[in-house]
Amino acid sequence: MSMDLSVIVVNYNVKAYIDQCLRSVQRASQGLQVEVIVVDNASSDGSVAHIEKHFPWVTCIASPKNLGFGRANNLAAAQAKGEFVLYLNPDTVVSEENFRRAIEVMRAQPEIGSMGCRMIDGSGHFLPESKRGLPTPAVALYRIVGLAKLFPKHPRFGAYYAGHLAPEESGYVDVHCGAWMLMRGAVLQEIGGFDETFFMYGEDIDLSYRVLLAGYRNYYLADRPILHYKGESTKHQSWHYIKTFHEAMAIFATKHFQGQALAYRALISLGIYAKGLATLTRSWGRTVLPFLLTLFIGYVLSDGVSTYWERNHRYVEGGAYPERFRLVFLPLFAVFWTVSMAFLGAFSKFASLRRVVTAFLITSGVMLASYAFLPMDWRFSRALVALFSLGHLVGFFAVRASLNARGRSGLFYRGYGQAEAHVGSGKWPMDSLGLRVLHLRPKTLFFHPEEHSFQGMIDAMISIAALLPDGVRFRMTYPSWTLGSDTHASASDSGKLALSQSLVRRQKRALDVGIGLLALFGVALLLWTKRGRRMLSHVPAVLSGRKTWVGYLVPGPHLPPLRPSVFQHGPGTFTVDIAHDADLRYAENWRPELDVYALLSGSF
């Protein structure tokens, strides 16, 4: 029996996502003759072993080096036997009828040489790169000067994203996205595969254009959408991405628009710097501006508190704090407090109230403990230090409220109703999901793919995103991990163990330092107990970063690495198997209070 479809996936360090992708591919292949070829570009996360163990029906090619997107796909395409060849990204989820419907349309319309499909991101929003026009110099100019954004549906000005065609409408386009690109096998043999001159970006545009040059048409399929987490293995907002993508466009222009290559390169350079400036401005507005405003307001409030305290408590009969108090102490306090809060993640868009309170308590505790080690002539008042912390916190809340005044979530990222909800597993039924979400407003919605079709989950995400554009985070729950996106602009693996995330590791390090300083402050009390003396003996190692206060029961390669620990997070009487499970839960769910409890639970 002839092979209907060859699915080619290039993987690089996204083990959890390719696991989900292959699960969906397996469902979509039912009733068809399908082969799946995965090329692994020298991943270091155990992807190859995982695929070979859990998906033995997949042909896995393990490359010893990163071949790049185009070259890796060509390596697999040379082995493909299918009537059609599908290039598929590892951070995608295809619906059960996606393959069947696409092949059905391709067989019915022989003029179609390649096909793209409607894609949504991890929050249910349409991805405009699902359908695109040819990036001619004119089209590039319209996009750079902003006409494409002003007139997105105009056939000329909005041509970059094929604005004449609605996302829900199938039709002919110029360019497909390589995340899901279906080729007729015979056409692929005729025109060749990806141009390996492009290492990471632009290959799909080049291949789409060569399909058109060969006399075939490119078709956009809208009625079987897929989920694409959009760059889980390559982030799309960095300067490196912007520069690399636009340089790829320059290669495309030189290859296909030789007569206009000089003008196109000039536009490309303009586009690089315009996009970079816009990205920098957005980033500054999200990060630097809140930081500076909090710093300024906190300083002003602290200065006001100082004046009141000075006149009504410290120097009632006249006098004032020395000049260095306002010129040195207050500014340094404001900078240290704000930097510490930022370090602990309080300025994150998705910072919860618990994260902010934890960051505040750690910051304030460290500052109060540090105060005790200042020279006597710099210890103005411990009460003032506490009031300054509260003043800066008021400034922080004021800034956050002001910047989020038009947002849905108010001061903190949370749902109006319950924090999270599960679809299936005896919880929320799929048939009444939209109504429940609209009224109960959960923060996070968990799907259980073993209980529902991928098509049903994708359709639900689209519907909910239309009801609440910024309202819900979606998660796909599997036995070993949970996957999802925090926003439609940035994908993230929420199934990653907490202690493998940089923010959480910074929080743990800050907690170590805070506890170390508090131990020094309470040295007189700790010297009376054996456990206290043990803590004091390890303070230098912890403060220098050579040790951590609390760590694993049985450290192993399956866990995020930690410094050698002074204490363990649980009792040492567990069997090895139970200890491994306990360590995994500790790494997965780490919070500051776990370490604090571990320290306090021992006998002092």
N, C-alpha and C positions, 0 to 999 in steps of 0.2 A: 504494500500500500504506500502511495506517495506521501511525502511529508507536506503538510499544509503550511506550517509556520516554523521559522527558526527565530527564537527570542535570544537576543544578545544583550548581556548586562556587563558593564565595566564597573568594578568595585574598587573602592579605596577607603579602607578604615571606617566602614559604616556597617559593622556586623549586624547590629540590631535591625537596621533599616533593610538590608538585603534579605534578612530572614523574613521580614514582613512582606517584602516584595515578592519573594519566591512562593510564599504561601498564597498570595493572591494570583500569581501566575498559574499555580497548580489548579486552582479553582476555575480560572478562565480557560484552561486548556481542555476541560471536560468535553468529550465528544469530538475532539479534533486531534489530528496527528501533529504533535508539537515537540520540538527539541529545544532545550535551553542550554545555552553556552555562557558561562561566566568567566570573564578574564579578570583576575585579581592583580592590581597594579602594586605589588609588593606591600600589601597591608601588614601592619604590625599588631593588629588587634585580634588575631586568631580567626579571621574570617574564613580562610581556606579550610582549616580543620573543622570549623562549624558547618560549613556547607557540605563538606564530604561526609560528615556524620549524620546530619539531619535531612539532607536532600541528595541522596545517592543517585537519583535519576538525572541530576544536573551534570553536564560536562564542565569541569572546572579546570581552567588553565591558570596556573600560578606563575606569574612573571617575576623574575628575580629583581626587576627594577621597574620604575614607573614609566610606562611606555607613552603616556599621554592618552587622551580620549580617542583621537582619530586612529592612531596606530593600533591601539588595543582592540578597537572595534573591527578594524580590517583583519587583524589576526584571527578573530572569531569568524568573521564573514567568509573567510577562505575555506572554513570547514562546514559552513551552513549548507543544508540540503533542502531547505524549505522552498515552496512555491513563492512564499513571501518572507521577508526578513524584517523583524522588528527590533529597532534599537531602543533600549529601555534603560532609564536611569535606576540605580538601586534604591533611591529614596522616593519611589513611586508605589502606588497601590492601584491595581487595575480591577475593574468590576467584572463580575462573572460573565457578562455577555459582551464585554469589550472586544475580545479577539474575534468572536463569531460575527458580530455586526460589521466590524472593519473589513474582514475578508469577504463578507457578503457584498458590500458596496464595491470593493475593488474588482471582484469578479463580474459584477453587473456593469461596470463602467471601465472598459479596457483602456480608455484614454488617460486614466489616472496612473501616474508613475509613482507617486509617493503620497502619503497621507499623514496628517497630524490630527490630534484630537483635543477636545476641550479639557483643560486642566484646572483644578482648583488647588489652593494651597492648604496648609494645615488648619486654617481657621474657616474654611468653606468659601473663600472669596475666589473669584475668577482670576486666573493668571493671564494677563494680556499677551504674553509671548506665545500663547497657544496658537495664535494666528498673526502673521506679520506680512508686511509688504517688502518688496525688494529695497534694500537700503542704498538707493541711488544718492548722488550728491544733493539733489533737490530735497529728497525725503529726509536726509540727514539734517539739512539746513532747517527745514520746518520743525524738526524735533528740537534742535539746539536752541532756536530762538523762541520756542514756546508755543508756536502755532498749533502743534499737534495736541498740546494740552488744552488750549483754548477751544479748538474745534475737533474733538476726538472722533466724531462721526463723519467728518468731511472726507470725501473720496480722495482728495489730493493732500490736504494738510494732515489728515489723520491716517495717512497711508502706512506709516511705520507699523502700526498695530492693526492694519486692515480694518479701520474704523467703520467702513461701509457695511461690514458684516457683523450682525449682532452675535454675542457670545453663544446664544441658544440656537443660532441658525447655521446649518451646514452649507458649505459652498466652496468655491475655488479661491485659493489664495496663492501668494508667491513663495512664502517661506514657512517652514515648520521648525519646531523646537526639537532638539535632539534628545530631550527627555523621553519622548514617545514619538518615534518616527518610523512609519511602516513603509517599506520599499517593496516594489514588485521585484522578485528575484531576477527576472530576465533583464529588467531595466538596470539593476545594480551591476549585472555582468556587463552590460553595454557601456555604461558611463564610468564604471569603477567606483570604489568606495570613497571614504573620507580622504581629503587632501591632508597628508601628514605634516605639511608645513605649518598648519594650525595645531598648536599643542593642546590647548584647552578650550578655547572659545572660537566661534565663527565657522567651525566645520559644518554645522547643520545648515547655515545660510549658504555656504558654497555648494554643498550637495544639492540643496533645494533648487538653486539657480541652474545647476548643470542638468537637472531633470527637465526644467523648462527649455533649456537650450537644445536638448535632445528631442523636443517636440511633444513631450508629455505634459500633463497638468498635475498640479498639487491640490489636494483636496483636504478641507477641514471638516472633521466629523464632530458634531456637537452633541449627539444624543446618547453617547455612552461615556460620560466624563470619567477622568481618573483623578486620583489624589497625588499631588507632587509637592513634597516638602521644600522644594526649591533650594537646592544647594546645601544639603546637609554636609556633603563632603567638600564643598567649596563655597565659602561665604560670599554674598553678593554686594556688600556695602563697603568693603574696604577699598582703600586707595589702590592696592595691588590689583584687585579685580577690575576697577574702573580703567586703569592703565592697560592691563593685559587685554581686556575686551576691545578697547578702542584701537590698540595696536593690531589686533586680529582683523578689525574692520579695514585698517590701512592695507594689510596684506590682500584682503578681498578686493579692494579698489584697484590695487596695482595689477592684480590678476585679470580682472574683468572689465575695468573702466580705464584702460591705459591712456586714452585721450584726455580723460578728466582726472587722472591720478593726482596731479599736483594740487588742484583745487580741493579734491577730496581729502588729501592729507592735511591741508590747512584746516578744513572743517573738523577733521578728526582731532587735531591738536586743540582746536577751540573747544570741542566737545569734552576732551579729557579735563581741561582746566575748569570749564564751566560746571561739569558734573562734580569734580573734586571740590570746587568752592561751595556748591549747593550742599554736598554731603557734609562738608566741614561746618557750614552754617547750621544745618539741622542738628548735627552732633553737639555744637556749641550751645544751641538752644535747649537741648535735652539734658546736658551734663554740666557744662561750665557755668551757664547762667544761674541755675538753681544754687549751685555751690557758692558763687560770688554774692548772690542776694542774701543767702543764709549767713554768710560770713559778715556782710555789711550790717544786716538787721541785728544779728546777735551782738556785734560790737556796739552798736548804738544803744541797744537795750542794756547791755552790761555797763556802759558808761553812765546811763541814767540811774541804774541801780547803785553804782558806786557813789554818785553824787548824793543820792538820798541817804545812803548808809554813812557816808562821810559826815554829813551835816546833822543827822539825827541820832547816830549811835557812836561812831568812833571819835569825832571831833566836835562834840556838842558845844563846847565853849570856845571854839575857834581852832584853826589849823587845817591841814589838808594832807592827803597822801603825797609821798614824794613824786617828783616829776616822772621818774622811771615807771611808776605804776601805770600811768596812762599811755606813755610812749612805748613801753616795752612789754609789760606784763599783760595788759588787756589785748593788744594785737596778737601776741604769741598764744594766749589762751584761745582766742577766736580761731586762729589758724589750726591749732592742734585739735580743738573740738570738732571743727568742720571736716578736717582731713580724716580724723578717726571715724566719724560717722560715715563718710564716703567709703572708706576702707572696709567698713563692716556692711556695706550694701544698703544703707538707709536711703540713698539718693536714687536707687533703682526705680524705674517706672513701675515695676511689679512688687515693690517692697510692701509687705504686709505690716499690719500694726504690730504684730509680734516681733518682726524683724527690727522695726524702728525702736521699739521699747528695749529689746535686747541690746541693740547697738548703743542706745542711750545709757543703759545701766552699766555696760562694760566701759564705755568712754568716761562716764562720771566716776566710776569706781577707780579706774586707772589714774584719773586726774587728782582725785582726793588722796589716793595712796601716794602719788608722786609729790604732792604738796608737802608731805611730812619730811621729805628729803631735801627740800630747798633750804638755803641759808636762812638764818633767823630774820635778817633784814628784808627778805623777800616773802616772808609768810605774813601776808597782810590780814587775812581772815579766812578760816575754813568755811564759815557761813557764806562769805562772798563767793567762794569757789562753787558752792552748791547753787547759790542764786544765779551765778553766771551760766551754769549748765542749764538751769530751767529757762533762763532768758533766751539762750541760743535755741532751745527746744521750741519755745514759742515762735521764734523767728523761722525755724524750720517748718513748723506747721503752717505759718502764715504764707510762706513762699509756696509750699505744696498746694495749699488751698487756692491760691491765686492762679498758679499755672494750670491747675486742673479744674478751674471754675466752669469751663465749658465741656469737661469730660464726663463720661458716664459714671466713673467709679469713685468720684470724690477724692478724699485724702488718700485712701489706700485701695490697692487692687483687691477687690472682694466682690462677691455677688450680693444682691439685695436679700436673697433668701439663704438657703443652706449653702455651705461652702462647696460641696461637690455632690454629684449624683451619678449612679451607675445605671446604664441602659441594659436591661436584661438581668440575669442572676437573681431573679425574683424581685427586682427593684422596679425601675421605670420601664413600662412597656414601650416598644417602638411606635405603635400606632397612635399614641396620644402624646408623643414626645414634644412636639412643637408647642402645644397648649401648656404643658407643664413648665417648659423652659420659659415661656413668655410670662407666666404668672409667678414662678418661684425663683427665677433668675439665679441659677447655680453659678458658682465661680468656674468650676471645671466639670466637664461631662465625660465620663468614662464609657467607652464602648468595649464590648467583649466579642471579638470577631468570631470566636468559636460558636457563638449563639446567633449571629446575624450574618446576612450576606454583606459583602463589601459594597455592592450597589446600594443596598438599603442605608448603610452608614454614610456613604458619600452623598446620597440624596438628602439625608437628614441634616448633614453639615451645611449643604447649600441652602436648605430651607431656613435653618436656624440663623445662619449668617445674614439672610435677608431680613429676618425679624429683628435681630439684635446685632448690627454690624460689628460692634466692638465688645459684645457682651459675654462670650463664652470661650473658654479654652477647651479644645477637644483632645482626648487621649485614647489611644488604642492599647488595651491591656492584654498582655501575654504572660505565660508562666514565668518567664525570666526577665521581662522588662516591660515598661510602659512608654509608648512613643507618642509624640505630639509636637505642636508648635505653640509658642506663647503668643505670637502675633502673626499676621499674614506677611510680615516683612522679614521675619527672622525665624528660622526653624531651630528647634532644640530638642535634644534627647532627654526628656524628663525621666527616662528610666535609668539614666546614669546614676551611679552610687553618689550619695551626697558628698562623701569625703573625696571624691575624684573631681569635684567642681571647684574651680579656683576661688569663688566667693566664699564657699563654706570653709575651705582651707584657711583663708585669710581670717575668717571669724574664729576658727579654732586657735590660730596663732595669737590673735588679739586676746582671746580668753586666757591662754597660757601666760601671756605677759601680765595681764591684769591680776591673775591669781598670784603670780610671782611677786608683784609689787605689794599686794595685800598681805602676803606671807611675811615680807620684810617689815611691813607696818605693824603686824601683830606678832613680831618675833618673841616678845616677852611671854605671851600666852603659849605659843607653840613649843617653846623650850621645855615646858612641863610634861609633855607627852612624847611617847616613842614615835608615833606617827607624825607628830608635829616636827620633831627633830629630823625625821627622814625627809619631810618636805623642805625644810630649811637647807639641808645638805645638797639638795638638787636644784635650788633656786638659780645658781649661776648657770648651770647647764641648760635649764629651761629658758631663761632670759636670753641666752646666747643663741638659742635655736637648735642646740644639739640634742635636746630631749623634749618630749611633750608630757604634760601631767598625766593624761589618761590615754590608754591605747588598747590594743587587741588582747584577747586571751591567748590565741595561737596565731601569730602573724603568718601570712602565706602569700604566694604569688597571685592568688585570685582576688586579693584585696588591694585597695589603694594604699600606696606606701605611706607609712607614718614614721616619725622619729622614734627611737627607743623610748618607752614610757616608764614613768615612775610608778604608776598604779594601773590596774586593769579596770575595764568598765563593768566587770561582773565577777562573781566568785570563781576562784580557781579550781573548784571541785567538779566542774562539768567534764563529761567524757569528751573525747576529741571531736566526735561528730556534732554533739550539741554545741560545743565551743565554736566550731566553724559556723554553724547556723547563727549563733548569737553574735559573732563578729560580723557576719554579713548584714544582719539587721542593724547593728551599730553603724556600720559604714553607710548603709542605705538611708537611714533615718536620723543621722547625727543632728543634734541640736545642742546649744550650750548647756541647757539644763541637765543633759545626760552626763556630762563631765562633772558638773557641780554635784549632782546626786552621787556619782561614783566617789567623789572626794569626801562628801559628808557621810556616806553610808559606812565608812570604815570607823573603827573605834579610835577616838582621840584620847 
